[in-house]
Amino acid sequence: MKTLIRGGRVVDPASGRDEPADVAIAADRIVAIGPDLARQRDFDAERTIDATGLVVMPGLVDLSARLREPGHEHEGMLESELAAAAAGGVTSLVCPPDTDPVLDEPGLVEMLKFRARKLSRCRVFPLGALTRGLEGQVLTEMAELTAAGCIGFSQADVAVRDTNVLMRALQYAATFGCTVWLRPQDPWLGGGVAASGAVATRLGLSGVPVAAETIALHQIVELVRATRARVHVCRLSSAAGVALLRAAKAEGLPITADVSINSLHLTDIDIGYFNADMRLSPPLRQGADREALRAALADGTLDALVSDHNPVADDMKNLPFGEAEPGATGLELLLSLALRWGRDSDVPLARALATVTAGPVRVLGEALLSLAGSAGRLVEGGVADLCLFDPGEDWAVAPERLLSQGRHTPFAFENSGMALPGRVRATLVAGTLAHEAR
């Protein structure tokens, strides 16, 4: 179908484009970007979308979203979570391998990609398990998993306790040019339920010290230095971690990193009186950590902002804080929280949008570009993955109106009192309308 998006403000952080323009789409590609295309290019559209007052941008790329299928369908189904992605303007997402069964066999990866492709709501890029069953003992067949569609390898939130196994995994990954995605948390120090500090002490909650992150990050940096493997550090949460990352990048090591919407906006004070919606992993840290993360995202030390979407069922969340399952829904909030950070930090619109488009694509590199053409960019001849949002519309998060099967979020208005800017009006994936706000 030939589609014309007319009269919007086209913003493409990758190219620096920011201008009023039309976007013409034929089949699954952008064929033209410019003023008054219907007249100047004689583009005969079968469908016209009026984007007056809206920002037209590349579809968001989210580097951390659990879809809960297979194995945890009571907490999320592929249908519901990809519908949530489309409602949030997300057109490409990366999912970790901690499903049930674990994504450590090519057949499981192929099945997940086939199911996602049939739904046509969002492009799904799975991470394969780094070790079989995520048990940290036997390496998976990375070459076979890559051929099946994995764009990297991860242990999700399960640490590899044996340093020798982790070093061999990085050596193996470097041989095949694969990226390893690691969450920096020491398994021996990371068993608490809240960040160590005055709040955890006052509430009597077991703490996770900053050292749990920095010890693991020191190990990662040393192993990258030894193997030259490419590593992506997932969901950094502390000022000390930012300092280590900045030093590693200054040295020229092949390391990238992201931060979650939760750590970017919230602190341990938001736990309040044991609010289980604030039970997250990594745990919410202090205000100084949050400010360091915000500054690092602004200056490019942190490469991307992620939703850390992790839907949790009511029966696992409506428990005492220390017993509740960590996690929150986030796909539908990613764009608005990027905009909120931009507004709070006096960051230009294009820079804020880059953290959820061009930045994630740089992390994925050739892995994504070879599979999805020009994802994260708006270019003539590129894939027509787009998000249209209203920058002037603020909205309050009402869990019952979210499309995700997991309705628990720390950003529910009743929790945060926070109105979010930027309402997604439409999402297109390969030129097909995947979501349209009513």
GUKOLNU-418508 format. One record per residue: residue in three letters; y, z, x of N, C-alpha, C, O, CB in turn. Coordinates in steps of 0.2 Angstrom, whole numbers, plus 5000, padded with zeros to 4 digits. Atoms other than C-alpha are relative to their C-alpha. Glycine has a CB too. Layout:
<nodes>
AlaYZXYZXYZXYZXYZX/...
</nodes>
This chain:
<nodes>
Met499450005004500050005000500650005004500750045009500050064995/Lys499350004996501849965006500450054997500650054991500349935000/Thr499649945002502950115005500650005004500749995010499650075001/Leu499449994997504750135008500350074999500450094993500549954997/Ile499649945000505550305012500749995001500949975007499750055005/Arg499350025000507350285008500550065000500450104997500149954994/Gly499449965000508950375013499950075003500350115001500250014993/Gly500149944997508250515023500350015007500649965010499350025001/Arg499749994993508850595040499350005004498950055004500450075000/Val500650014996507550535052500150045007500550025010499849925001/Val500049964994507150665066499449995004498850015001500250074998/Asp500650004996505950625080500150035007500450005011499849925001/Pro499849964993506050755094499749965006500049975011499750075000/Ala500350044994504950645106500549955002500549945008499349974998/Ser499650054998506150505106500850015000501249985003499949944996/Gly499349985001507750595102500449974994501049984994500449985007/Arg499750035006508050495086500250064995499850104994499549954997/Asp499749955005509150595074500649964996501149964998500250065003/Glu499550045004510050475061499749994993499149994992500049935004/Pro500250025007510050425043499749935001499949885004500649994995/Ala500450064999508750285041499550004994499350054992499749995007/Asp500550015004507450215030499349995004499449985010500049944995/Val500750014997505550215035499649954996499449974990499750065002/Ala500550055004504450065030499350015003499250015009500349935001/Ile500749994998502550085030499649954996499749944991499850074998/Ala500550055002501249955028499350025002499250035008500249935001/Ala500749974999499350005027500150075003500450115000499749955006/Asp499949934997499350155039500550005006500550055009499350025002/Arg499550004994500750105051500750004998500949984992499849945004/Ile499250005001502650125052500249935003500149915009500450055004/Val499850074998503249945052500749995002500949955006499849954995/Ala499350014999505149975053500350074999500150114994500349954996/Ile499549955001506450115055500749985001500849955006499850065005/Gly499350035000508250075051500350014994500150034989500049935003/Pro499649995006509650075038499849944995499749884997500749995002/Asp500150055006509349985021499549955002499749895002500749974999/Leu500550054998507749905026499849964994499649904995499350045002/Ala500150045006507449845008500449935000500149884998500150034993/Arg499550065000508949725010499949965007499949905007500750024999/Gln500050034993508949695029499449975002499449925005500350055005/Arg500650034998507149665032499649974994499049954995499650065003/Asp500350035006506749605014499350034999498850004998499949925001/Phe500749965001505349745013499950014993500250054990500150065004/Asp500250005007504549724996499550064999498950055000499749944998/Ala500549945001503849904993499750004994500049994988500550065002/Glu500449995006502549944981500250074997500150094991499349995001/Arg499849945002503150124981500650025004500650015010499450055001/Thr499449984997504850194985500050084999500050114994500649974998/Ile499949925000505150384990500750015002500949995007499550035005/Asp499249984999506950444988500050065004499850115002500350014993/Ala499949944996507250555003500750025001500950055006499749985007/Thr499349984999509050585000500150085000499850114996500449984994/Gly499949934999509550755007499450035003499450095005500150044993/Leu500649984997507850765015500049985008500349945010499349984997/Val500250024993507250765034499449975000498950004997500150075004/Val500650034999505950645038499850005007500249985012500149924998/Met500249984993504950695053499349985001498949974996500150085002/Pro500750014999503250665061499650064997499950124996499950005008/Gly500449955003501850765053499950055006499850045011499349974998/Leu500049954995501650935061499350005003498849985000500150074997/Val500649994996500250965074499950075002500350105005500049955007/Asp500249935000499451135073499450015005498949995004499950034993/Leu500549994995498451195088499550064999499150075003500350015007/Ser500449945001497651345080499950014993500350044990500250065004/Ala500149995008496951335062499250014999498849965000500349954996/Arg500750005002495251405057499949984993500349994988499850085000/Leu500150035007494551315042499450034996499350024990499849925001/Arg500549965003493151435039499449964997498949994994500350044994/Glu500650045002491851295036499749975006500149935009500149954994/Pro500549975004490451295039499950085002500150115007499349975002/Gly500349934999489751475037500550064997500250114996500050015007/His499649945002491251575030500449974993501049984992500650025005/Glu499750035006491551475013500350054995500850034991499549964997/His499749955004491951635004500850025002501150044998499650075000/Glu499349994997493551645015500449945000501149945000500050035007/Gly499650065000494051465015499549945000499049945003500449995006/Met500450065000493351295011500449945003501049955003499849984992/Leu499750054997493751135019500649974996501149954997499649945003/Glu499650035005494551065003500750045000501250025000499750004993/Ser499449965001495751215001500450015006501050015006499750074998/Glu499649994994496251235019500349945002500949945005499650035006/Leu499650064998496651055022500549984994501049954996499549945000/Ala499450005005497651055005500550045002501150025002499750024993/Ala499549964997498551195013500449975005501049985006499750075002/Ala499750044994498851095029500549954997501149954999499549975004/Ala499650055002499550955019500650034996501250004997499649954995/Ala499549975003500651065009500550035005501150045003499850064995/Gly499649984995501351135025500349955004500649965009499750055004/Gly499750054996501750965032499649995006499849955010500750015002/Val500450014994500350975045499549944999499149944994499550075001/Thr500450065000499450815048499549995005499049955004500449935000/Ser500549994995498450855063499950075002500450115003500149965006/Leu500149944998497651015067499350015005498949975005499950054994/Val500549984996496451095080499650064998500050114996500250015008/Cys500449945003495051215074499650025006499249985009499649984994/Pro500449974995494151335086499249994998499149984992500250075001/Pro500750015001492251335087499650064997499050054996499649985006/Asp500349945002491851505080499850004992500050044989500450065001/Thr500350015006491051435064499350035000499150065005500049934997/Asp500649975000489351485058499549944997499649944990499950074996/Pro500250004992488351395066500649985004501149945002499449975002/Val499550024995489451385081500049935002499549905002499950045006/Leu500050074998490051215086499849995007500349975011500849974999/Asp500350014993488951195101499549945000499249935005499750065002/Glu500450055000487951045095500449944997500849944993499450014996/Pro499750065002488550865093500049994992500549974989499849945003/Gly500150015007487850855075500550044996500750014991499350014998/Leu499649965004488850995069500749985000501149984995500050075003/Val499350024999490450925076500149934996500649934992500249985007/Glu499950065004490150755068500050014993500349984989499449955002/Met500049985008489750835051500750024998500950004993499550054999/Leu499449985001491350925052500649954999501049954995500350065005/Lys499550055000492450775056499849954995500349934992499949965007/Phe500150055006491550665043500250034994500650004990499249994999/Arg499749975007491950795029500750005000501049994995499750085000/Ala499250005000493750805035500349934999500749934995500250035006/Arg499750075000493950615036499949984992500349954990499649965004/Lys500150025007493250595018500550034995500750004990499350034997/Leu499549975004494550715011500749975001501149984997500150085002/Ser499450044999495950615019500750044999501250024997500149944996/Arg499449965001497150765019500450025007501050035007499850074997/Cys499849984993497350805038499549985005498949975004500150085000/Arg500450024995496650745054499850075004500250115005500349965006/Val500349944997495450875061499749995007499349945008499550034996/Phe500250014993495150895080499750075002500050125004500649995005/Pro500449944998493751015084500050025007500049985011499350004997/Leu500249974993493551125100499350015000499050054995500550065002/Gly500749984999491851135106499950075003500350095006499649955004/Ala500149944997491051295111499949995008499649945010499350044997/Leu500150014992491151325130499350025002499150005007500650055003/Thr500749974999489551425130499650004994499950004988500050075003/Arg500450005006488051415118500150064996500050124999499349985002/Gly500049945005488251525103500650045002500650104999499450045000/Leu499549964998489851585111499850075004500150125004500550024995/Glu500349944997488751705120500250025008500050075010499250005000/Gly499749994994489551685137499549995006499650025011500350065001/Gln500550004995487951645147499849935002499849915008499450034997/Val500350074998487351455146500649954998500849954992499449994996/Leu499550055002488651315146499749954996499149934996500349975007/Thr500250055004488651185133500049935003500349935009500550004993/Glu500050074997488450995136500749974998500749944993499449964997/Met499350025001490250955137500149934999500549904995500550025005/Ala499950075001490050775139499749974993500149934990499649965006/Glu500350025007488950755123500550024995500649994990499350034999/Leu499649975005490150865113500749965000501049954995500250075001/Thr499450045000491650765119499949934997500349904993500249985008/Ala500250065003490750605114500050004992500149964988499449975002/Ala500049985007490550685097500650014996500750014990499550064998/Gly499449995002492350715095500450065002501050074999500049994993/Cys499649944998492850875103500549985005500549945009499550055003/Ile499450024996494550875111500150055006500650055010500649994996/Gly500049954995494251025122499550064999499150054994500750045000/Phe500649955001493151185124500350075000500850085004499549995006/Ser499749935001493451365119499550054999498950034997500550004994/Gln500549945002492651535117500350034994500150094992500050055005/Ala499649975005493851565102500350075002500650075007499650014993/Asp499849934998494151755103499550045004499650105005500350044994/Val500649974997492551795112500149995007500049935010499349974997/Ala499950014993492851825130499349995004498850015002500350075003/Val500650014996491651765144500050065005500550075009500149935004/Arg500049944996491251935153499849985007500050025011499550054997/Asp500350014993490351855168500549955003500549895001499349974999/Thr499550044997491751785179499649945003499949885004500450045005/Asn500350064997490451675188499949944995499949884996499350025003/Val500150055006490051585171500649974999500649914998499750044994/Leu499450035001491851565168500249955005500549895004500550054999/Met499850054994492151485185499649945000499949885001499950045007/Arg500450065000490651365183500249964994500249904994499350024999/Ala499750045006491351315166500649965001500749914999500150054994/Leu499450034998493051275173499849945005500149895005500550055003/Gln500250064996492251175187499749944996499849884998499550035005/Tyr500350055004491151085175500549964996500549904995499550034995/Ala499550035004492651045164500549965004500649905002500450064996/Ala499650044996493650985178499749945002500049895003500250045007/Thr500350064998492350865183500049954995500149894996499250025001/Phe500050055005492350785166500749994997500849954992499650024994/Gly499350015002494250795164500250044993500650024989500249934999/Cys499949975006494150915149500550065001500550095006499350034998/Thr499649945000495351055144499650064997499350054992500649984996/Val500349945002494751235142500550044997501150055000499650045006/Trp499549965004495651335129499850085000499250094998500149984992/Leu500249934999495651525133500550054997501150044998499950015007/Arg499649955002496251675124500050065005499550085006499850034993/Pro500049954995496851795137500050084998500550114996500650005005/Gln500149935002496151965132499450035004498850015003499950014992/Asp500649964997495052085143499650034995499850074991500350055005/Pro500549975005493452125133500050085000499850114995499449975001/Trp500149935000493452305139500750044998500650094996499950025008/Leu499349975002495352345136500249984993500750014990500549995005/Gly499750035006495552235120499650024994499749994989499949935001/Gly500349985006494552335108500350044995500150064990499450045002/Gly499649965005495952425099500249964994500049904993500650035003/Val499850045006496752375082500749995000501049964995499750044994/Ala499350015000498552385086500350015008499950035012500450064996/Ala499750004993499752365102500150075002500450114998500649965000/Ser499849944997499852515113500750014999501149975001499750015007/Gly499349995000501452605110500150064995499750094993500449944998/Ala499849945004502452735100499749994993499550044990500750015000/Val500250015007501952655083499350024999499050054995500249934998/Ala500849995000500052655087499950075001499450104997499749965005/Thr500149934999500152835093500250044994499850084992500450025006/Arg499849965006501152895078499549994994499450044990500749984998/Leu500450025005499952805066499250025002498850024997500049934998/Gly500749984998498352865076499649945000499049954999499850054995/Leu500450064999497752685079499849995007500350005011500449944997/Ser500250024993496752635094500449945003500649894999499349985000/Gly499650054997497852535106499749955004499249965007500550045003/Val500250054995497752375115500649995005501149975003499949934996/Pro499450004995498852385131500149935002499749885001499850045006/Val499850074997499752235138499649985006499549925007500850015002/Ala500450024994498652245153499449974998499149935001499850075003/Ala500650035002497252185142500149925000499749885001499850024992/Glu499850075000498252015141500149985007499949935010500649994996/Thr499850024993498852015159499550005005499449965009500650055003/Ile500650014995497252055168499649944999499449915003499550074998/Ala500450065001496351915159500449945002500149895004499949994992/Leu499650054998497851805162500049995008500049935010500750004998/His500050004993497851845181499349965002499349925006500050075003/Gln500750034998495951795181500049934999499849895003499550034996/Ile499950075002496351635172500449965005500249915008500349994993/Val499550044996497751585184499649995007499649945010500650045002/Glu500350014993496651625200499449954999499349915004499750075001/Leu500650045000495151525193500349924999500049885002499650014993/Val499750075000496351375189500249985007500149925009500650004995/Arg499850024993497051385206499449985004499449945009500350065004/Ala500650024996495251375213499749944998499449905002499550065000/Thr500450055002494551245202500449944998500249884997499650024994/Arg499550055003496151145196499849974994500049924992500049945005/Ala500150025007495451135179500650014996501050054997499450054997/Arg499450005004496651105165499850064995499350054991500249944997/Val500149955005496851265154500550014995501150004997499850075004/His499549995005497751295138499950084998499450104996500049964994/Val500049935002498151485135500250014993500849994991500550045005/Cys499950005007498051525117500450074998500150125000499449994996/Arg499749945003499251645108500250065004500050115004499650034994/Leu499749954996500151735121500450054996500750034991500549975006/Ser499649955004500951895115500450055003500750095000499450044996/Ser499649954997501851995128500549975005500449915008499550055004/Ala499550024995503351985140499749995007499949955010500650055000/Ala500450014993502252015155499649945000499649915006499650075001/Gly500450065000501151875150500449945001500249895004499649994993/Val499550064999502651755149500250005007500249945010500650014995/Ala499850004993503151805166499549975005499649935009500250075003/Leu500550034996501451765173499949934999499849895004499350044998/Leu500150075002501351605164500649965003500549905006500149994992/Arg499450034997503151555170499949995008500049945010500650044999/Ala500250014993502551585188499549955002499549915006499850075003/Ala500650054999500951485186500349934999500149895003499550024995/Lys499750075001501951335179500549985006500549935008500450004994/Ala499650014995503251355193499649985006499849945011500450065002/Glu500550024994501751335206499749934999499549915003499550055000/Gly500350075002501251175197499350004998499049954998500149965006/Leu500650005003499651235190499949974993500449974989499750085000/Pro500050045006498951135176499850054994499350054991499449955000/Ile500049955006499251275162500549984995501149974997500050075003/Thr499650005006499951265145499950064996499450094997500049934996/Ala500149945004500151395132500449994993500949954993500350065004/Asp499750005006500651425114500150084998499950125001499649974995/Val499949935003501251575103499949994993500149944990500750025002/Ser500150005007500851615085500750024997501150054999499550054998/Ile499449985004502151625071500050084999500650104998499949964993/Asn500049935001501651805069500350045006500850085005499350034999/Ser499749964994502051865087500849985001501150015004499649985006/Leu499350034999503651755086500550044996501150044997500049934999/His499649975005504351845071499950084999500450114996499949964994/Leu500249935002503552015069499950055006499850025012499450004996/Thr500249954995503352175079499650064997499450064991500750035003/Asp500449945002502252335078500350044995500050074991499850045006/Ile499749965005503552415067499949984993499950014988500850005001/Asp500150035007503152295053499350034997499250014991500049935001/Ile500649975002501452385052500150054994499850064989499650035005/Gly499849955005502352515041499550054999499350085004500149964994/Tyr500549955001501252625033499349974999499049964993500150044993/Phe500750034999499552545038499949944995499449934992499550064998/Asn500050065003499952375030499449965003499649935008500649974999/Ala500650044997498252285033500249925000499949895004499450004996/Asp499850074999499152115031500349995007500449935009500549984995/Met499850004993499852155048499550015005499650025011500650055001/Arg500650004995498152175056499849935002499549894999499450044996/Leu500150074997498152025067499750015007499750065010500749975000/Ser500250014994497451965083500349945004500149885001499250005001/Pro499849944997498351975095500450044996500750024991500349985007/Pro499649955004499152135089500749995001500949965006499850075001/Leu499350015000500952135085500350055005500150115005500450024993/Arg499749964995501952205100500750024999500950014993499949965007/Gln499349975001503652275103500549955000500449895001500150055006/Gly499450045000505352205101500149965006500349905006500650034997/Ala499950034994505552165119499549945001499749895004500050055006/Asp500550054999503952065119500249944995500249884997499350024998/Arg499850055004504551965104500649965002500649905002500250034993/Glu499450034997506251925112499849965006500049905006500550055001/Ala500250044994505351865128499649944997499749885000499650045004/Leu500350055002504251755118500449944996500349884997499450024994/Arg499550055003505651675108500449965005500549905005500550044996/Ala499650034995506651645124499549955004499749895006500250055005/Ala500550044997505051565132499949944996499849884999499450045002/Leu500150065005504751445117500749965001500649905001499950024993/Ala499350045000506651395118500049965007500349915007500650054999/Asp499950034994506551355137499449965002499549935008500250055005/Gly500550054998504951265137499450035004498950005005500249945003/Thr500649974996503851395146499450004995498849994997500250075002/Leu500550015005502851405130500049934997500649914995500150064994/Asp500050075001502351235125500049984992500249934990499449965003/Ala500150015007501951255106500050064996499950114998499449964999/Leu500049945005502151365091499449984995499349924993500650004996/Val500650015004500451385081500050044994500450104994499450015004/Ser500149965006500051445063499650065001499650114998499849964995/Asp500649955000498551545069499750024993499650074992500350075004/His500249995007497951515052499250025000498850005003500049934997/Asn500649975000496451625049499950044993500050104992499950055006/Pro500149975007496051655030499550055000499050055002499949944995/Val500449945000495351825026499950014992500450014989500250065004/Ala500149995006494451865010500350074998500450115002499250004998/Asp499749935002495152014999499550065002499850115004500049994992/Asp500549944998493552125002500050015007499850075009499349984997/Met500049984992493852115021500750025002500850045007499849945004/Lys499349984998495752145020500250064996500650104999500449944998/Asn499849945004495852275006499650065003499350094999499949994993/Leu500349954997495252405018500550045004501050025005499449985005/Pro499649964995495952545029500249955006499849915008499750065003/Phe499750044995497052465043499549995006499449935007500650035003/Gly500550014994495752495057499449974998499049945003499950075003/Glu500650035002494352425047500149934997499649894996499650044994/Ala499950065002495152275040499949945005500049955011500849994997/Glu500150064995494752095047500749985002501149974998499649954996/Pro499450034997496152035058500149924997499649894997500150005007/Gly499950065002496951875052500549994994500650044990499449964998/Ala499650025005498151785040500149934999499949895003500750035002/Thr499950075001498551625032500749985003501150025003500049984992/Gly499450024997499851525040500249925000500749905002500050015007/Leu499950075000499651335038500649984996501049934998499449964998/Glu499450025004500951325024500750035002501250014999499850024993/Leu499449964998502151435033500349975007500949995009499950075001/Leu499850024993502251345050500649975001501049995005499449965003/Leu499450045000503651225047500650054999501150055003500049954996/Ser499549965002504751355039500250065005500750075006499950044993/Leu499949954995504451485052500349975007500650015011499450045002/Ala499750034994504851365066500849994999501250005003499749935001/Leu499350015002506551325057500350075000500950075002500049974993/Arg499749935000506851515055500150025007500650055008499550054996/Trp499949984993506551545073500649965003501049985007499449985005/Gly499550044998507751395077500750034998501250035002499949934998/Arg499449985002509051465066500250075003500850085005500050014992/Asp499849934997508951645072500250005008500650045010499450044999/Ser499950014993508951585090500549955002500649945008499349995004/Asp499450054998510351455089499749945003500049925008500650035003/Val500350064996509151315094500149944995500049954989499250025001/Pro499950065004509551135088499349994996498850004998500249955004/Leu500650025004508451065074499549965003498949985003500349964994/Ala500550044996507650935085499550045004498950035005500349955004/Arg500349964996507151065097499550054997498950064999500450055005/Ala500549965004506351185084499449964997498949984998500450034994/Leu500650045002505351035077499649985005499049975004500349944996/Ala500450024994504750985094499550055001498950035004500450005006/Thr500649954999503751155095499449994996498950024997500350074999/Val500650015004502651095081499949924999499549904995500250024993/Thr500250075000502650905085499949975007499349975009500649964997/Ala500050034993503050835102499650055005499350035009500649985003/Gly500349954995502550995111499350015000498950005005500350074999/Pro500850005001500751015104499749935002499249945005499950014993/Val500350074998500450825107500050005008499549975011500549944998/Arg500050004992500950855126499450045002499150035007500650035003/Val500649964998499650995126499349964999498949965004500050064996/Leu500650035001498350885119499949935004499449915006499949984992/Gly500050054996498850735129499649944998499649924992499750025007/Glu500450065001497650585130499550014995499349974991499749975006/Ala500649995005496350675119500349984993499949964989499850075001/Leu499850025007497450655104500349935000500249904995500650054998/Leu499750075001498350495108499549955000499649904996500549995006/Ser500550055000496750405111499750004993499449954991499550015005/Leu500349995006496150465094500449994994500249964989499750074999/Ala499650015005497650455083500649975001501149984998500250074997/Gly499450044998498850335091500650045002500650075007500149964994/Ser499449974998500550405090500250064996500750084994500649954998/Ala499949945004500350575081500550045004500650045010499350045000/Gly499449964997501850685083500649975002501150005004499750045006/Arg499450044998503050545085500149954994499749934990499949965006/Leu499850055005503950425073500249945004500849935007500650024995/Val499850064997503950255081499749944996499249944993499750005007/Glu500350065003503750075075499449985003499349985009500649945000/Gly500750014997501950025076499650065000499050055001500049965006/Gly500449944999501450205076499650024993499849994988500450065002/Val500449985006500250295064500550034995501050074997499550055002/Ala499549975005501150345048499850074997499650084991500049954994/Asp500149935002500950535048500750035000501050045005499550035005/Leu499349985001502550605041500050064996499650074991500449944997/Cys499849955005503250755033500750004998501249985002499950075004/Leu499350005003504750765022500250074997499850094993500149944994/Phe499849945003505650925019500750014999501149975001499850055005/Asp499349995002507250995011500250065005500050115004500050024993/Pro499749954995508251085025500450054996500550114999500349975005/Gly499549965003509351165012499750054995500050094991500549964996/Glu500349965005508051245001499650065003499150055007499549964996/Asp500349944998507551425005499450024995499550014989500550065001/Trp500549985005505951494997499750075002499650085008499449955000/Ala500349944999505051664996499349994999499049964995500350054995/Val500750015000503251665000499650054995499750114995499750025007/Ala500449965005502151714985499349985001499149935000500349984993/Pro500750014998500351734990499649964995499249924996499650065002/Glu500350035005499751684973500149924999499749894996500150034993/Arg499850075000500551514975499849965006499949895006500749994999/Leu500350044994499751464992499449974998499049994994499950055005/Leu500650045001498451334992499450025004498850015002500149935001/Ser500549984996497451415005499650054996499850094992500250045007/Gln500449955003495951514999500150075002500050124999499349985001/Gly499849934997496551665010500750014998501249975000499950005007/Arg499449995003498051735001500450055004501050075002500050024993/His499749944996498451875014500549975006500349935010499550045003/Thr499550024994500051845025500550055001500750084996500449934998/Pro499549954999501251965033500749974998501250014998500050025007/Phe499450035002502651845027500150004993500649974990500149945003/Ala499850005007502451875009500650044999500850095002499450044996/Phe499349975001504151925002499950074999500450115001500349964994/Glu500149925002503452094996499950045007500150095007499550014996/Asn500149974993503052125015500650005004500850055007499449975003/Ser499550014995504452055024500750004998501250015001499949935004/Gly499450015003505852025012500449945003501049945003500450075001/Met499750064996506151865022499949944996499449924994499649995006/Ala500050075003506651705013500049955006500349955011500749994996/Leu500150054995506051555023500449934999500449914993499349995001/Pro499750065001507051395026499549945000499049945003500649995005/Gly500350074999506451215023499450004996498850024997499849995007/Arg500550015005505351165008499749935001500049885001500250024993/Val500350075000504051025011500049974993499750004989499350015003/Arg500050045006504250894998499549955000499249944994500749974999/Ala500650055000502950765003499750005007500150015012500349934998/Thr500450014994501650735017499649944999499249934994499650065002/Leu500450075000500950565021499550005007499750025012500449945001/Val500550014994499350545032499749935000499449914995499450054999/Ala500250074999499050365038500349964994499949924991499249995000/Gly499750045005500250305025499850024993500150004988499949935001/Thr500249985007499350395010500350064999500450115003499250005000/Leu499749945003500250525000499450065000499050064995500349994994/Ala500549955000499250685005500250064996499850104993499850025007/His499749955004500450804996500749984998501149955001500050075005/Glu499350015002501950794985500150064995499850084991500049944995/Ala499849945003502850954979500249984992500549934991500650035003/Arg499850015007503050974960500650024998500950024993499450034995/
</nodes>
